[in-house]
């Protein structure tokens, strides 16, 4: 076994970052796990929505099929004779779990959009009602002006918020679909077909 200060420090930092729950890989497999996380799993929905061609899932599939290290990992998985096989299996399970977790988080964010939309809709409705009430009074008193101004502001803020929420829901929906495709491609990457 060979140790040097750089590897020890790297291991300590990564173990601390993962809270001790990460699979322990060889440095090459660990770099691939970090690369997959950084480039594909931990992307924001805004970044994913902005990517048109290739989409995040298309780029992920190309990475699986073209990256030399991933092809070696696939070969190790297929042959199943190396001591590294356990590390490859740990990588497979760890990334699959991270993709599932990302999908769960995105679905939670998507589902939380509905209550926000209802609240913004109430702000729009209440604002418009206040404006209508002030206009129907036909008196230009200070109170009516304040009610109309407050109602207009609430309606405007609520309307802008609803517009932004529609965009957020669209981004989250697109991201969820991309993660689902990536998970499917990840699982397929590790399928070993039996030859007879």
N, C-alpha and C positions, 0 to 999 in steps of 0.2 A: 504494500500500500504506500501511496505517496501523498504527502500533505504539503500544502504551502499556505502561506497566510491569506492569499487572495481567496482560495476556495473556502477556507474556514470562515472568513468574514462574510462571503457571499451566502454560505449556508445559514449562518446565524441571522443575517438580515432577512432572508427569505422565510426562515422558520418563524421569526418574529412577526413578519407581515401576514403570514397565513394563520397565525394563532396556534401553530402546532398541529393544524388539521390537514395540511397538504400532504400529498404523497411525496415520498422522497425519491427522486430520480437521479440517474447519473447526470453529470453536468450537461451533456449534449441533449438528453431528453428533457431536462429541466429548462434549457434554453428554448426548446420547441414549445413546451407548455407555456412559458412566459410570452413567447412570440404570438401564440394563438390567442392567449388572453388579451394582450395589448392590442393586436391588430384586428381581432374579430369579435371577441366576447364583450369587452368593456367599452365599446363604442357607444356614444350617446345617440339617442333617437334622432336628434337634429342632424348629426353627421350621416347616419344611415339613410335618412330621408333625402339628403342632398346628393348622395351617390346615385347616379343614374346607371351608367355603364362603365365598368361592370358593377352590378349590384354587390352588396356585401356578401351575399350567399354565393354569387358567381365567382367572386374573388377567392372565397374560402375553398370552393370546389377546385379551382385552378391551383391553389396552394397545395391541397391534398394530393393532386395528381401530378404536379410538376416539381415540387420541392424535393431535392435529393435526400435530405434527411428523413422526410416523411416516407419516401419510398423504401428507405432502409428499415424504418420502423414497421412498415407494412410487411416487409420480407421477414423480419424477426418474428412478427406476430404469426405469419403463415407457417414458418418452419417450426416454431415452438421448441427449439432445442437449445437456445442460448440462456445463460443466466439472466440476460437482459429481458427475457420474456416477461418476467414478473413486473419489471419496471414499465414495459410497454402496456401491460394489462392495467397497471395503476394509472398510467397516463390516459388510457382509453376511458376508464371509469371516472377519473377526476374531471376531464374535459366534458364528458357527457353530463356529469352532475352540475358543472358550472353553466352549461347551456340550458339545462332544465331550470336552474335557479334564475338565470337571466330572463327566461320566458315567464316564470312566475312573477318576478318583479315588474316586468313590463305589463303583464295582465293586471296586476294590482294597480299600477298607475293608470291604466286604461279604464278600469272599473271605477276609480275615484273621480274620473272626469264627469260622470253623470251628476253626482251631488253638487259639484261645482257649477255645472251648467244650470241646474235648477236654481241655485242661489243667484247666479247672474241673471237668469230669466226673471226672477222675482224683483231684482234691482231695476231691470228694464221696465217691467210692468208697473212697479211702484212709482218709478220716476215719471212715466207717461201719465199715470193717474194723478200725480201731484200737479203736473203741468195743466192737465185738463181741468182739474178742480180750480186752480188759480185763474185760468182763462174764463171759466164759467161765472166766477164771482164778479167779473167785469169791473172790479174796483182796483185802482192802481195804488193800493196801500203798500207800505213797506213789507208787511207780512206776506201779501200775495206775491210780491216780487221775489222775496226770499224763498217761498214755497216753489214758485215756478223755476227759479234758478237752481235750487237744490234738486228738483225733479228732473230738470234737463241734464244736470251733471250726473245724477244717478243713472238716467237712461243712457247717456253717452258712455259712461264707464262700463255699465253692464253690457251694452252693445259691442264695445271693443273687446271686452272680456269673452263674450260668446264667440266672436270671430276668432280670437286667439285660441280658445278651447277647441274649436272645430279643427284648426290646424294641428294642435297638439294631439288630438285623437287620431288624426290621419297619420301623423308621424309614428305614433305608438303602434297603430295597426300595421303599418308597413314593417316596422322593426320586429314585431312579433312574428310575422310571416317569414321574414328573413332568418330569424333564429330557428324557427321550425324546420326550414329547409336545411340549414346548417347542421342541425341535430340529426336529421335523416341522412345526410351525406356523411357525417362523422360515424354514425352507426354502420353504414354500408361499407365504409373504408376498412373496417375491422372484420368484416364477414369473411371467413375462410371457406371457400367452396371445396367440397370433398371431391377428389378425383378418383374415379374407379377404373 
